[in-house]
Amino acid sequence: MNSPEIKITLAEDEQFMRQAINEARLALDKQEIPIGAVVVCGGRVIGRGHNLSETLGDATAHAEMQALTAAASSLGGKYLPECTLYVTVEPCVMCAGASAWCQIGRIVWGADDPKRGSTRFTPSLFHPRTQIVRGVLATECEAMMTEFFKKLRR
């Protein structure tokens, strides 16, 4: 099955990244690492999530996992080739693997994660047909993470 090329403008990417940032703020309100994600298909959000690892006591409760699960449920199937995952921070290896299993069509992230991001370990973990876009609203996404960890270390 060939994934169609998903054509989205920078303005649309920024619009949906702002929704992911809003999800990250929800995580921040719960003293979670402020990472948020939304899955978009056909111009509408079909899945959303934010980190809940501390709240749920579950190391796998990452924003991307929440959003991908909600999107698959919304569409009634596990494959998401016509969808875009927007996430405020580069996915970790676990979330990149989950996105590959979902065959997500696009992944757009804000801030790179030089310590735990999946591309640090292997650039080929994503599905071969997944389009990757980096750096959308990166400054805003990075600032939220920097501020969170600065407060944590005080």
ZALUM-723939 format. One record per atom (N, C-alpha, C): residue in three letters; atom name; x, y, z. Coordinates in pm, 1 decimal. Example, Ala and Ser with C-alpha at 12.3 -4.5 7.8 and 13.67 -1.06 7.14 Angstrom:
R | rest | atom | X | Y | Z
R | ALA | N | 1319.0 | -569.0 | 780.0
R | ALA | CA | 1230.0 | -450.0 | 780.0
R | ALA | C | 1320.0 | -330.0 | 780.0
R | SER | N | 1285.0 | -225.0 | 708.0
R | SER | CA | 1367.0 | -106.0 | 714.0
R | SER | C | 1290.0 | 3.0 | 787.0
# end
This chain:
R | rest | atom | X | Y | Z
R | MET | N | 84.2 | -116.9 | 0.0
R | MET | CA | 0.0 | 0.0 | 0.0
R | MET | C | 88.8 | 123.3 | 0.0
R | ASN | N | 77.7 | 207.6 | -99.2
R | ASN | CA | 154.9 | 330.5 | -105.3
R | ASN | C | 83.6 | 441.4 | -30.9
R | SER | N | 156.0 | 510.0 | 56.3
R | SER | CA | 99.0 | 623.6 | 127.6
R | SER | C | 95.1 | 742.3 | 33.7
R | PRO | N | -17.4 | 811.7 | 29.1
R | PRO | CA | -23.8 | 930.3 | -55.4
R | PRO | C | 61.3 | 1041.5 | 4.8
R | GLU | N | 117.5 | 1124.8 | -80.3
R | GLU | CA | 190.9 | 1240.2 | -28.8
R | GLU | C | 88.9 | 1336.9 | 29.4
R | ILE | N | 110.4 | 1374.3 | 152.2
R | ILE | CA | 19.4 | 1465.8 | 220.3
R | ILE | C | 72.8 | 1607.5 | 199.8
R | LYS | N | -7.3 | 1691.1 | 138.9
R | LYS | CA | 34.5 | 1828.0 | 109.7
R | LYS | C | -32.0 | 1922.7 | 209.1
R | ILE | N | 50.1 | 1987.4 | 289.2
R | ILE | CA | 0.5 | 2080.8 | 390.0
R | ILE | C | 91.2 | 2203.0 | 389.2
R | THR | N | 31.9 | 2320.4 | 405.0
R | THR | CA | 109.5 | 2444.2 | 406.1
R | THR | C | 174.3 | 2465.3 | 542.9
R | LEU | N | 274.1 | 2552.2 | 547.3
R | LEU | CA | 338.8 | 2587.0 | 673.3
R | LEU | C | 237.2 | 2647.8 | 769.8
R | ALA | N | 146.7 | 2729.6 | 718.2
R | ALA | CA | 43.7 | 2790.8 | 804.0
R | ALA | C | -43.0 | 2683.1 | 869.2
R | GLU | N | -78.8 | 2579.5 | 793.7
R | GLU | CA | -157.9 | 2469.4 | 850.2
R | GLU | C | -76.3 | 2391.4 | 953.5
R | ASP | N | 51.8 | 2366.4 | 921.5
R | ASP | CA | 138.3 | 2298.2 | 1017.9
R | ASP | C | 146.4 | 2378.0 | 1147.4
R | GLU | N | 160.7 | 2508.4 | 1137.7
R | GLU | CA | 168.6 | 2591.8 | 1257.8
R | GLU | C | 37.2 | 2590.7 | 1335.2
R | GLN | N | -73.3 | 2592.9 | 1264.7
R | GLN | CA | -205.7 | 2589.1 | 1329.0
R | GLN | C | -221.1 | 2461.4 | 1412.6
R | PHE | N | -185.4 | 2348.0 | 1355.1
R | PHE | CA | -200.9 | 2222.7 | 1427.5
R | PHE | C | -93.8 | 2205.5 | 1535.3
R | MET | N | 26.5 | 2260.8 | 1511.2
R | MET | CA | 129.6 | 2255.1 | 1615.3
R | MET | C | 84.4 | 2336.0 | 1736.9
R | ARG | N | 13.6 | 2444.6 | 1714.8
R | ARG | CA | -39.1 | 2522.8 | 1828.9
R | ARG | C | -136.4 | 2439.2 | 1911.7
R | GLN | N | -210.1 | 2351.5 | 1846.7
R | GLN | CA | -298.4 | 2262.2 | 1921.7
R | GLN | C | -217.0 | 2160.6 | 2002.7
R | ALA | N | -106.4 | 2114.0 | 1946.1
R | ALA | CA | -17.5 | 2024.8 | 2020.6
R | ALA | C | 44.6 | 2099.4 | 2139.1
R | ILE | N | 79.6 | 2224.8 | 2119.0
R | ILE | CA | 133.6 | 2306.9 | 2228.7
R | ILE | C | 29.1 | 2322.3 | 2338.5
R | ASN | N | -96.7 | 2339.7 | 2301.9
R | ASN | CA | -202.9 | 2347.1 | 2402.9
R | ASN | C | -210.6 | 2217.2 | 2483.4
R | GLU | N | -191.3 | 2104.5 | 2416.6
R | GLU | CA | -187.7 | 1976.3 | 2487.5
R | GLU | C | -68.1 | 1971.5 | 2583.0
R | ALA | N | 45.6 | 2023.7 | 2538.4
R | ALA | CA | 164.8 | 2026.2 | 2624.2
R | ALA | C | 138.4 | 2109.7 | 2749.7
R | ARG | N | 63.5 | 2216.9 | 2735.4
R | ARG | CA | 29.2 | 2299.6 | 2852.0
R | ARG | C | -57.9 | 2222.1 | 2950.9
R | LEU | N | -144.6 | 2134.9 | 2899.8
R | LEU | CA | -224.8 | 2050.2 | 2988.0
R | LEU | C | -134.0 | 1957.2 | 3069.1
R | ALA | N | -30.7 | 1903.8 | 3004.3
R | ALA | CA | 66.3 | 1819.7 | 3075.1
R | ALA | C | 137.6 | 1901.7 | 3182.3
R | LEU | N | 177.8 | 2021.7 | 3147.2
R | LEU | CA | 247.1 | 2110.2 | 3240.6
R | LEU | C | 160.6 | 2138.5 | 3363.2
R | ASP | N | 32.3 | 2159.6 | 3341.7
R | ASP | CA | -60.6 | 2183.5 | 3453.1
R | ASP | C | -64.7 | 2066.3 | 3550.6
R | LYS | N | -30.0 | 1947.5 | 3502.5
R | LYS | CA | -29.7 | 1826.2 | 3585.7
R | LYS | C | 110.7 | 1790.7 | 3633.7
R | GLN | N | 205.2 | 1883.2 | 3617.8
R | GLN | CA | 346.4 | 1861.0 | 3652.4
R | GLN | C | 407.3 | 1745.2 | 3574.3
R | GLU | N | 357.3 | 1724.7 | 3454.3
R | GLU | CA | 413.7 | 1626.0 | 3361.7
R | GLU | C | 513.2 | 1698.0 | 3270.2
R | ILE | N | 605.0 | 1623.7 | 3210.3
R | ILE | CA | 693.0 | 1682.9 | 3109.2
R | ILE | C | 602.1 | 1738.1 | 2999.8
R | PRO | N | 617.9 | 1865.6 | 2963.9
R | PRO | CA | 522.4 | 1931.0 | 2873.2
R | PRO | C | 540.1 | 1894.7 | 2725.9
R | ILE | N | 490.0 | 1778.4 | 2692.2
R | ILE | CA | 489.0 | 1735.1 | 2553.0
R | ILE | C | 344.1 | 1707.1 | 2516.5
R | GLY | N | 303.1 | 1760.5 | 2401.0
R | GLY | CA | 167.7 | 1741.1 | 2352.7
R | GLY | C | 168.0 | 1693.5 | 2209.3
R | ALA | N | 58.6 | 1629.1 | 2169.8
R | ALA | CA | 48.9 | 1575.2 | 2034.3
R | ALA | C | -96.2 | 1577.0 | 1986.5
R | VAL | N | -111.6 | 1595.4 | 1856.8
R | VAL | CA | -241.8 | 1578.7 | 1792.5
R | VAL | C | -220.3 | 1502.5 | 1662.5
R | VAL | N | -320.9 | 1424.9 | 1624.4
R | VAL | CA | -320.9 | 1355.8 | 1494.9
R | VAL | C | -431.0 | 1418.9 | 1411.7
R | VAL | N | -394.1 | 1456.6 | 1288.8
R | VAL | CA | -485.4 | 1525.4 | 1198.0
R | VAL | C | -506.3 | 1440.2 | 1074.0
R | CYS | N | -631.6 | 1430.9 | 1031.6
R | CYS | CA | -665.8 | 1360.9 | 908.3
R | CYS | C | -774.1 | 1441.4 | 837.5
R | GLY | N | -751.8 | 1471.7 | 712.0
R | GLY | CA | -851.6 | 1546.9 | 636.2
R | GLY | C | -879.3 | 1684.6 | 693.5
R | GLY | N | -779.5 | 1744.8 | 753.5
R | GLY | CA | -793.8 | 1880.5 | 805.5
R | GLY | C | -859.6 | 1891.2 | 941.6
R | ARG | N | -882.2 | 1777.0 | 1008.3
R | ARG | CA | -941.1 | 1786.3 | 1142.0
R | ARG | C | -867.4 | 1694.3 | 1239.4
R | VAL | N | -866.8 | 1735.7 | 1364.8
R | VAL | CA | -800.1 | 1659.0 | 1469.9
R | VAL | C | -884.8 | 1536.5 | 1502.8
R | ILE | N | -822.2 | 1418.8 | 1494.0
R | ILE | CA | -893.0 | 1293.9 | 1525.4
R | ILE | C | -833.9 | 1223.3 | 1647.4
R | GLY | N | -725.0 | 1277.3 | 1700.0
R | GLY | CA | -663.8 | 1220.9 | 1820.0
R | GLY | C | -577.4 | 1326.5 | 1885.5
R | ARG | N | -576.8 | 1327.2 | 2016.7
R | ARG | CA | -493.1 | 1422.3 | 2089.1
R | ARG | C | -443.4 | 1357.5 | 2216.6
R | GLY | N | -333.4 | 1409.4 | 2266.3
R | GLY | CA | -280.8 | 1355.7 | 2391.2
R | GLY | C | -169.4 | 1442.3 | 2445.1
R | HIS | N | -140.2 | 1422.7 | 2570.9
R | HIS | CA | -26.7 | 1486.8 | 2636.2
R | HIS | C | 32.8 | 1385.7 | 2733.4
R | ASN | N | 154.4 | 1412.2 | 2775.0
R | ASN | CA | 221.1 | 1318.0 | 2864.0
R | ASN | C | 137.3 | 1293.4 | 2989.1
R | LEU | N | 124.2 | 1167.5 | 3024.0
R | LEU | CA | 51.4 | 1126.6 | 3144.3
R | LEU | C | 129.2 | 1020.9 | 3223.2
R | SER | N | 258.5 | 1010.6 | 3198.9
R | SER | CA | 339.2 | 905.6 | 3262.6
R | SER | C | 335.8 | 911.9 | 3414.2
R | GLU | N | 349.1 | 1031.7 | 3470.4
R | GLU | CA | 346.5 | 1046.4 | 3616.4
R | GLU | C | 204.9 | 1025.4 | 3669.7
R | THR | N | 107.8 | 1085.0 | 3604.2
R | THR | CA | -32.1 | 1076.0 | 3647.4
R | THR | C | -80.4 | 931.3 | 3651.2
R | LEU | N | -46.7 | 856.5 | 3546.6
R | LEU | CA | -93.0 | 718.2 | 3535.8
R | LEU | C | 5.5 | 616.5 | 3593.2
R | GLY | N | 126.8 | 662.6 | 3628.9
R | GLY | CA | 228.7 | 568.0 | 3673.7
R | GLY | C | 263.6 | 469.3 | 3565.0
R | ASP | N | 270.0 | 518.5 | 3440.6
R | ASP | CA | 289.2 | 433.3 | 3322.9
R | ASP | C | 395.1 | 498.2 | 3233.4
R | ALA | N | 509.3 | 435.1 | 3223.8
R | ALA | CA | 619.5 | 490.1 | 3144.3
R | ALA | C | 586.5 | 500.4 | 2995.5
R | THR | N | 485.1 | 429.1 | 2950.2
R | THR | CA | 448.4 | 433.4 | 2807.8
R | THR | C | 340.7 | 537.6 | 2777.1
R | ALA | N | 295.5 | 612.0 | 2875.1
R | ALA | CA | 184.4 | 706.2 | 2854.9
R | ALA | C | 233.5 | 839.7 | 2797.8
R | HIS | N | 308.2 | 830.4 | 2688.5
R | HIS | CA | 359.8 | 949.6 | 2621.1
R | HIS | C | 249.3 | 1015.3 | 2538.2
R | ALA | N | 268.1 | 1143.0 | 2509.0
R | ALA | CA | 170.1 | 1220.3 | 2431.6
R | ALA | C | 138.0 | 1153.2 | 2298.6
R | GLU | N | 242.4 | 1108.6 | 2228.4
R | GLU | CA | 222.2 | 1047.1 | 2097.2
R | GLU | C | 140.7 | 919.5 | 2107.1
R | MET | N | 168.4 | 839.2 | 2209.1
R | MET | CA | 96.0 | 712.7 | 2225.9
R | MET | C | -52.3 | 740.6 | 2250.8
R | GLN | N | -80.6 | 842.4 | 2332.3
R | GLN | CA | -219.1 | 879.7 | 2360.6
R | GLN | C | -289.2 | 923.7 | 2231.4
R | ALA | N | -221.6 | 1009.3 | 2154.4
R | ALA | CA | -281.2 | 1064.1 | 2031.9
R | ALA | C | -298.7 | 956.8 | 1924.3
R | LEU | N | -199.7 | 869.9 | 1906.7
R | LEU | CA | -209.5 | 764.2 | 1805.8
R | LEU | C | -321.6 | 665.7 | 1839.9
R | THR | N | -333.4 | 629.7 | 1966.8
R | THR | CA | -439.0 | 538.3 | 2009.8
R | THR | C | -576.6 | 599.4 | 1985.2
R | ALA | N | -591.5 | 727.5 | 2019.6
R | ALA | CA | -720.0 | 795.6 | 1998.3
R | ALA | C | -753.1 | 805.0 | 1849.3
R | ALA | N | -651.9 | 832.8 | 1766.7
R | ALA | CA | -674.1 | 844.3 | 1622.0
R | ALA | C | -715.3 | 709.9 | 1561.6
R | ALA | N | -647.1 | 603.5 | 1600.3
R | ALA | CA | -681.6 | 470.3 | 1549.0
R | ALA | C | -824.1 | 433.4 | 1589.5
R | SER | N | -860.7 | 466.3 | 1711.6
R | SER | CA | -996.3 | 439.9 | 1758.5
R | SER | C | -1098.4 | 521.5 | 1679.5
R | SER | N | -1064.7 | 646.7 | 1653.7
R | SER | CA | -1154.0 | 735.4 | 1578.2
R | SER | C | -1178.4 | 684.3 | 1436.4
R | LEU | N | -1073.0 | 631.8 | 1373.7
R | LEU | CA | -1085.0 | 582.3 | 1236.0
R | LEU | C | -1128.7 | 436.3 | 1228.8
R | GLY | N | -1121.2 | 366.6 | 1339.8
R | GLY | CA | -1162.5 | 226.3 | 1340.5
R | GLY | C | -1060.6 | 132.8 | 1280.4
R | GLY | N | -933.9 | 170.9 | 1283.0
R | GLY | CA | -827.9 | 85.0 | 1229.8
R | GLY | C | -692.1 | 131.7 | 1277.1
R | LYS | N | -593.6 | 42.7 | 1269.6
R | LYS | CA | -462.3 | 74.9 | 1324.4
R | LYS | C | -369.5 | 148.6 | 1228.8
R | TYR | N | -402.8 | 156.0 | 1102.8
R | TYR | CA | -315.1 | 221.5 | 1005.7
R | TYR | C | -360.8 | 365.2 | 979.7
R | LEU | N | -262.8 | 456.2 | 975.7
R | LEU | CA | -291.5 | 599.4 | 963.9
R | LEU | C | -210.2 | 665.1 | 851.0
R | PRO | N | -207.8 | 606.8 | 731.3
R | PRO | CA | -120.6 | 659.2 | 625.0
R | PRO | C | -161.2 | 796.5 | 571.2
R | GLU | N | -283.4 | 837.3 | 592.6
R | GLU | CA | -328.8 | 967.2 | 542.3
R | GLU | C | -333.4 | 1072.0 | 653.5
R | CYS | N | -270.8 | 1040.9 | 765.0
R | CYS | CA | -274.3 | 1128.9 | 882.2
R | CYS | C | -137.7 | 1190.5 | 909.9
R | THR | N | -141.4 | 1299.5 | 985.3
R | THR | CA | -20.1 | 1366.8 | 1030.7
R | THR | C | -19.8 | 1370.7 | 1182.7
R | LEU | N | 91.5 | 1331.4 | 1242.0
R | LEU | CA | 113.2 | 1343.0 | 1385.2
R | LEU | C | 193.2 | 1469.8 | 1410.4
R | TYR | N | 135.9 | 1560.4 | 1488.1
R | TYR | CA | 206.3 | 1681.6 | 1531.6
R | TYR | C | 245.0 | 1660.8 | 1676.6
R | VAL | N | 371.7 | 1681.6 | 1706.9
R | VAL | CA | 419.4 | 1664.0 | 1844.1
R | VAL | C | 521.2 | 1773.0 | 1875.3
R | THR | N | 515.0 | 1823.9 | 1996.9
R | THR | CA | 597.4 | 1939.5 | 2033.3
R | THR | C | 745.7 | 1906.4 | 2041.9
R | VAL | N | 779.3 | 1781.2 | 2068.9
R | VAL | CA | 919.1 | 1738.9 | 2081.4
R | VAL | C | 939.4 | 1612.5 | 1999.2
R | GLU | N | 1055.5 | 1601.3 | 1939.4
R | GLU | CA | 1091.2 | 1483.5 | 1859.1
R | GLU | C | 1055.0 | 1354.4 | 1932.7
R | PRO | N | 988.6 | 1261.0 | 1864.9
R | PRO | CA | 949.9 | 1135.7 | 1930.5
R | PRO | C | 1070.3 | 1054.1 | 1977.7
R | CYS | N | 1052.1 | 987.1 | 2091.2
R | CYS | CA | 1152.2 | 893.3 | 2140.1
R | CYS | C | 1146.6 | 766.2 | 2054.3
R | VAL | N | 1233.9 | 673.2 | 2082.7
R | VAL | CA | 1239.2 | 548.2 | 2006.3
R | VAL | C | 1106.5 | 472.1 | 2015.5
R | MET | N | 1047.3 | 466.9 | 2135.3
R | MET | CA | 920.2 | 395.0 | 2151.4
R | MET | C | 810.9 | 457.0 | 2065.2
R | CYS | N | 799.5 | 589.4 | 2070.0
R | CYS | CA | 692.5 | 657.1 | 1996.2
R | CYS | C | 718.4 | 654.7 | 1845.7
R | ALA | N | 844.8 | 662.8 | 1805.8
R | ALA | CA | 878.4 | 651.1 | 1663.7
R | ALA | C | 841.1 | 512.0 | 1612.9
R | GLY | N | 868.8 | 409.1 | 1694.2
R | GLY | CA | 831.5 | 273.0 | 1656.7
R | GLY | C | 680.8 | 257.2 | 1644.1
R | ALA | N | 607.5 | 314.4 | 1738.6
R | ALA | CA | 460.6 | 306.8 | 1732.4
R | ALA | C | 408.2 | 376.9 | 1607.9
R | SER | N | 469.0 | 490.5 | 1573.2
R | SER | CA | 425.1 | 561.5 | 1452.3
R | SER | C | 454.4 | 479.4 | 1327.3
R | ALA | N | 564.8 | 405.3 | 1329.3
R | ALA | CA | 597.0 | 317.9 | 1215.5
R | ALA | C | 494.3 | 205.5 | 1203.4
R | TRP | N | 456.1 | 146.2 | 1316.2
R | TRP | CA | 356.2 | 39.4 | 1313.0
R | TRP | C | 221.6 | 91.6 | 1264.7
R | CYS | N | 192.1 | 219.3 | 1294.2
R | CYS | CA | 66.9 | 281.5 | 1246.4
R | CYS | C | 76.3 | 323.9 | 1100.2
R | GLN | N | 198.0 | 321.5 | 1045.9
R | GLN | CA | 223.1 | 368.8 | 909.8
R | GLN | C | 172.6 | 511.6 | 890.6
R | ILE | N | 197.6 | 596.3 | 989.0
R | ILE | CA | 154.4 | 736.6 | 983.1
R | ILE | C | 214.7 | 802.5 | 858.3
R | GLY | N | 136.9 | 885.0 | 793.6
R | GLY | CA | 181.5 | 948.1 | 669.4
R | GLY | C | 285.2 | 1057.6 | 688.1
R | ARG | N | 268.7 | 1135.8 | 794.3
R | ARG | CA | 361.0 | 1246.8 | 822.6
R | ARG | C | 379.7 | 1259.8 | 972.5
R | ILE | N | 498.8 | 1306.5 | 1010.3
R | ILE | CA | 524.7 | 1346.7 | 1148.5
R | ILE | C | 586.4 | 1485.2 | 1143.4
R | VAL | N | 528.6 | 1575.4 | 1221.0
R | VAL | CA | 578.5 | 1712.2 | 1230.4
R | VAL | C | 611.6 | 1736.5 | 1377.1
R | TRP | N | 736.6 | 1775.3 | 1405.6
R | TRP | CA | 767.9 | 1806.9 | 1544.5
R | TRP | C | 829.8 | 1945.1 | 1555.3
R | GLY | N | 821.4 | 1997.3 | 1676.8
R | GLY | CA | 873.9 | 2130.6 | 1705.1
R | GLY | C | 1020.7 | 2124.2 | 1741.5
R | ALA | N | 1050.7 | 2084.6 | 1864.9
R | ALA | CA | 1187.8 | 2083.4 | 1916.6
R | ALA | C | 1254.1 | 1948.5 | 1892.4
R | ASP | N | 1380.0 | 1952.7 | 1849.9
R | ASP | CA | 1460.1 | 1830.4 | 1844.6
R | ASP | C | 1490.8 | 1788.9 | 1988.1
R | ASP | N | 1513.4 | 1659.9 | 2009.2
R | ASP | CA | 1551.6 | 1609.4 | 2140.6
R | ASP | C | 1686.8 | 1539.8 | 2127.5
R | PRO | N | 1796.6 | 1614.1 | 2150.7
R | PRO | CA | 1929.7 | 1556.7 | 2131.0
R | PRO | C | 1965.8 | 1445.7 | 2229.4
R | LYS | N | 1895.5 | 1435.9 | 2341.9
R | LYS | CA | 1926.9 | 1332.1 | 2441.1
R | LYS | C | 1847.7 | 1203.9 | 2420.1
R | ARG | N | 1716.5 | 1215.4 | 2394.1
R | ARG | CA | 1630.5 | 1097.4 | 2386.4
R | ARG | C | 1555.9 | 1082.3 | 2254.0
R | GLY | N | 1573.7 | 1175.9 | 2162.5
R | GLY | CA | 1504.0 | 1169.3 | 2034.4
R | GLY | C | 1546.6 | 1049.0 | 1952.6
R | SER | N | 1453.1 | 995.6 | 1877.9
R | SER | CA | 1479.8 | 872.3 | 1803.2
R | SER | C | 1588.5 | 887.9 | 1697.6
R | THR | N | 1601.5 | 1006.1 | 1637.6
R | THR | CA | 1702.9 | 1021.7 | 1532.5
R | THR | C | 1844.1 | 1017.6 | 1588.4
R | ARG | N | 1858.7 | 1035.6 | 1719.6
R | ARG | CA | 1991.4 | 1022.1 | 1781.7
R | ARG | C | 2038.6 | 877.6 | 1771.8
R | PHE | N | 1944.5 | 785.5 | 1777.2
R | PHE | CA | 1977.9 | 644.2 | 1779.3
R | PHE | C | 1973.1 | 581.1 | 1641.0
R | THR | N | 1872.9 | 618.9 | 1562.2
R | THR | CA | 1862.0 | 565.5 | 1427.1
R | THR | C | 1768.0 | 653.0 | 1344.9
R | PRO | N | 1814.8 | 702.4 | 1233.4
R | PRO | CA | 1727.6 | 786.5 | 1151.2
R | PRO | C | 1623.8 | 706.4 | 1073.6
R | SER | N | 1639.0 | 573.9 | 1071.2
R | SER | CA | 1551.9 | 491.3 | 987.6
R | SER | C | 1440.7 | 420.8 | 1065.5
R | LEU | N | 1414.5 | 462.6 | 1187.6
R | LEU | CA | 1312.8 | 395.9 | 1268.8
R | LEU | C | 1170.3 | 423.8 | 1220.6
R | PHE | N | 1148.6 | 539.9 | 1159.2
R | PHE | CA | 1016.2 | 574.7 | 1108.9
R | PHE | C | 981.4 | 487.8 | 988.1
R | HIS | N | 852.4 | 475.5 | 959.1
R | HIS | CA | 809.3 | 400.3 | 841.9
R | HIS | C | 874.2 | 462.0 | 717.8
R | PRO | N | 916.6 | 381.6 | 621.1
R | PRO | CA | 988.1 | 434.8 | 504.7
R | PRO | C | 909.7 | 538.3 | 423.4
R | ARG | N | 777.5 | 533.3 | 428.5
R | ARG | CA | 697.6 | 629.5 | 351.8
R | ARG | C | 653.3 | 750.5 | 434.8
R | THR | N | 691.2 | 754.3 | 561.0
R | THR | CA | 652.4 | 866.7 | 646.3
R | THR | C | 735.0 | 990.2 | 611.2
R | GLN | N | 665.9 | 1099.9 | 588.4
R | GLN | CA | 731.3 | 1228.7 | 565.1
R | GLN | C | 761.4 | 1291.2 | 701.4
R | ILE | N | 881.1 | 1346.4 | 716.4
R | ILE | CA | 922.5 | 1408.5 | 842.5
R | ILE | C | 943.6 | 1558.1 | 819.2
R | VAL | N | 885.9 | 1638.2 | 907.8
R | VAL | CA | 905.7 | 1783.7 | 906.2
R | VAL | C | 950.0 | 1822.3 | 1046.9
R | ARG | N | 1062.8 | 1891.2 | 1056.9
R | ARG | CA | 1118.0 | 1928.9 | 1186.6
R | ARG | C | 1116.1 | 2079.7 | 1203.4
R | GLY | N | 1109.6 | 2123.1 | 1328.8
R | GLY | CA | 1133.3 | 2263.0 | 1360.7
R | GLY | C | 1013.3 | 2355.8 | 1350.0
R | VAL | N | 891.7 | 2303.5 | 1342.1
R | VAL | CA | 773.7 | 2390.1 | 1333.9
R | VAL | C | 746.2 | 2446.9 | 1473.7
R | LEU | N | 752.3 | 2578.3 | 1485.1
R | LEU | CA | 737.3 | 2649.4 | 1612.7
R | LEU | C | 837.4 | 2598.3 | 1716.4
R | ALA | N | 956.5 | 2567.4 | 1669.7
R | ALA | CA | 1059.9 | 2508.7 | 1755.1
R | ALA | C | 1093.6 | 2595.7 | 1875.4
R | THR | N | 1105.6 | 2724.9 | 1856.2
R | THR | CA | 1143.7 | 2814.0 | 1966.1
R | THR | C | 1043.6 | 2804.8 | 2080.5
R | GLU | N | 915.7 | 2807.1 | 2048.3
R | GLU | CA | 811.1 | 2797.9 | 2150.5
R | GLU | C | 813.2 | 2661.5 | 2220.1
R | CYS | N | 831.3 | 2556.3 | 2142.7
R | CYS | CA | 834.9 | 2420.9 | 2198.9
R | CYS | C | 957.6 | 2402.0 | 2288.5
R | GLU | N | 1073.6 | 2450.2 | 2243.4
R | GLU | CA | 1196.7 | 2439.8 | 2321.9
R | GLU | C | 1186.6 | 2518.8 | 2451.1
R | ALA | N | 1128.2 | 2638.7 | 2444.3
R | ALA | CA | 1116.5 | 2724.4 | 2562.7
R | ALA | C | 1034.5 | 2656.4 | 2671.8
R | MET | N | 927.6 | 2589.5 | 2633.3
R | MET | CA | 843.3 | 2521.7 | 2731.6
R | MET | C | 922.6 | 2411.9 | 2803.2
R | MET | N | 1000.0 | 2335.4 | 2728.5
R | MET | CA | 1080.2 | 2228.7 | 2787.5
R | MET | C | 1190.5 | 2285.7 | 2877.0
R | THR | N | 1260.1 | 2387.3 | 2828.0
R | THR | CA | 1368.7 | 2449.3 | 2904.1
R | THR | C | 1317.5 | 2503.4 | 3036.8
R | GLU | N | 1205.7 | 2573.7 | 3033.8
R | GLU | CA | 1148.0 | 2631.0 | 3155.4
R | GLU | C | 1105.2 | 2521.4 | 3253.5
R | PHE | N | 1046.0 | 2414.3 | 3202.6
R | PHE | CA | 1003.3 | 2303.8 | 3288.6
R | PHE | C | 1122.0 | 2244.5 | 3362.7
R | PHE | N | 1230.3 | 2214.2 | 3291.4
R | PHE | CA | 1345.5 | 2150.1 | 3354.3
R | PHE | C | 1423.2 | 2246.9 | 3442.9
R | LYS | N | 1421.7 | 2374.4 | 3409.2
R | LYS | CA | 1485.2 | 2474.3 | 3494.8
R | LYS | C | 1415.3 | 2479.1 | 3631.4
R | LYS | N | 1282.5 | 2479.3 | 3631.4
R | LYS | CA | 1206.2 | 2479.1 | 3757.8
R | LYS | C | 1225.2 | 2349.5 | 3834.6
R | LEU | N | 1235.5 | 2239.2 | 3763.3
R | LEU | CA | 1252.5 | 2108.3 | 3825.8
R | LEU | C | 1384.3 | 2099.6 | 3901.2
R | ARG | N | 1485.9 | 2166.0 | 3850.6
R | ARG | CA | 1620.4 | 2156.5 | 3908.6
R | ARG | C | 1646.4 | 2256.8 | 4020.5
R | ARG | N | 1553.2 | 2343.5 | 4048.5
R | ARG | CA | 1572.9 | 2444.6 | 4154.3
R | ARG | C | 1572.0 | 2382.8 | 4289.9
# end
